[in-house]
Amino acid sequence: YIAVHFVDRREQRKVPFPYYLADETQPNEVRRGYPGDANEARHVGLLRLEDRRLELLPLPDPEHNQVIGFAWSPDARLLIDRASDTAVDRWLDVMDPGNGDIQRIWHSNRSTRIYTSFASSWHPDGRQVLFSGDLEDRYGLYRLDPASGRHERLSTADHDLLGSFSVVPDAGLVFYNANVPHPSEQQVFSIALDSGAANRVTFLAGTNSGVPSSDGSRLAVLHS
């Protein structure tokens, strides 16, 4: 299988937008909802390679929920990360293509949440799940045990995790960006998953983001 993000805008209204680069202004029609309209339907689907048949997973309310991301486990289970368009709810589900079962492993609900900056991935052990979230005062990196539903924070609570994170399975490391030493800067940190020890990797003042090598020994850094 190949997991795909399938977005269906066929039910949305056609809205004319002007195109000014031609000799004369031309109206181009695009599919876009007005305030109050239902959003496009956002699905996660499985494309079967043997016959190229696409099967959309029966996830609820695709017109009202966004797909944050999805990832395969080493034993071919699909982790699905979704959130409501209002940002109030977030769900982590696991789908087994063998029998089609979808299991809810975590749900967060907070009426005061107004935007999402989430990410998730399988732990290198293929059993636990790593995710970023705003469960406390600052965004952090968490480890979730699907069997018990318990989660623990891995990143320290004195800074925010910014955006996504990168898992290096062979090294047992996670790299992420944080607003350290103050909100106007961005530095790269790594966490060793076996010990939970966090290590600051970049120190140049300014904004830094990094891409780790496959063995975790090197980091390509974009600095500004």
Order of alpha helices (4+ residues) and beta strands (2+ residues): beta-beta-beta-beta-beta-beta-beta-beta-beta-beta-beta-beta-beta-beta-beta-beta-beta-beta-beta
